[in-house]
Every structure is written in C-alpha cells, then in structure tokens.
Amino acid sequence: MEKVRRITVKISADLLKRAQRASGKDITQTVRTGLRLVAATETYSHLRKLRGKVRFSHTSADLKVDR
C-alpha cells in the first residue's frame, strides 16, 4: 500500500479554479495530477536529451504493417 500524507497548501483561488476547470476533477485529484506532471518533467528532460541518439531496427512503415 502506498504511503499517503495529508498536506495543507495555500494557493490562489483563481489558480485552483483554473486548474480544476482544466483537469475536470476535484481539488485532491487536481493537485495529484499537477504533482505527477511536475514529477514527470525530469523523465521528459531525460528523453529529450536522447533525441537523435537512439536507433530503432524498424521503420515507421514496418510498425504500420500490423495495424
């Protein structure tokens, strides 16, 4: 089971309203989604550094054949 922490966060009402509108979720889910996106930026940065350095053995045409 994942360990859960309860936190108190002070943010502007406008920012929260905009974030909830964008996510379509309640406050807790909106905050969780935002934190996941922030945490994922490290992975995205690493992937961007690999751009052009990874060679694939299949072409895009090969991948489309089994659709």
C-alpha positions as CSV (number, residue, x, y, z in Angstrom):
1,M,0.0,0.0,0.0
2,E,1.3,3.4,-0.9
3,K,2.0,5.8,2.0
4,V,-0.2,8.8,1.9
5,R,0.5,12.2,3.5
6,R,-2.0,14.9,4.4
7,I,-0.8,18.4,3.5
8,T,-2.1,22.0,3.7
9,V,-1.4,24.1,0.7
10,K,-2.1,27.8,0.3
11,I,-2.8,28.8,-3.4
12,S,-4.8,31.5,-5.0
13,A,-8.5,30.7,-5.6
14,D,-8.2,31.7,-9.2
15,L,-5.3,29.3,-9.9
16,L,-7.2,26.5,-8.2
17,K,-10.4,27.2,-10.2
18,R,-8.4,27.3,-13.5
19,A,-6.6,24.1,-12.6
20,Q,-9.8,22.3,-11.7
21,R,-11.5,23.6,-14.9
22,A,-8.6,22.2,-16.9
23,S,-8.5,18.9,-15.2
24,G,-12.2,18.4,-14.7
25,K,-11.5,16.9,-11.3
26,D,-12.0,17.8,-7.6
27,I,-9.3,19.6,-5.6
28,T,-7.4,16.5,-4.4
29,Q,-7.3,14.9,-7.9
30,T,-6.3,18.2,-9.4
31,V,-3.4,18.6,-7.0
32,R,-2.3,15.0,-7.6
33,T,-2.4,15.4,-11.3
34,G,-0.3,18.6,-11.0
35,L,2.3,16.9,-8.8
36,R,2.5,13.9,-11.2
37,L,3.2,16.3,-14.1
38,V,5.9,18.2,-12.1
39,A,7.5,14.8,-11.1
40,A,7.4,13.7,-14.8
41,T,9.4,16.7,-16.0
42,E,12.6,15.0,-15.1
43,T,11.8,12.0,-17.2
44,Y,10.7,14.2,-20.1
45,S,14.0,16.1,-19.9
46,H,16.0,12.9,-20.0
47,L,14.1,11.7,-23.0
48,R,14.7,15.0,-24.8
49,K,18.4,14.5,-24.3
50,L,18.2,11.1,-26.0
51,R,16.6,12.6,-29.1
52,G,18.5,11.6,-32.2
53,K,20.8,9.2,-30.2
54,V,18.6,6.1,-30.2
55,R,18.5,3.9,-33.3
56,F,15.5,1.7,-34.0
57,S,15.7,-1.5,-36.0
58,H,12.2,-1.0,-37.5
59,T,11.0,1.8,-39.8
60,S,7.7,3.6,-39.2
61,A,6.3,1.7,-42.3
62,D,7.2,-1.6,-40.6
63,L,5.3,-0.6,-37.5
64,K,2.2,0.3,-39.5
65,V,2.0,-3.1,-41.2
66,D,0.4,-5.0,-38.4
67,R,-2.4,-2.4,-37.8
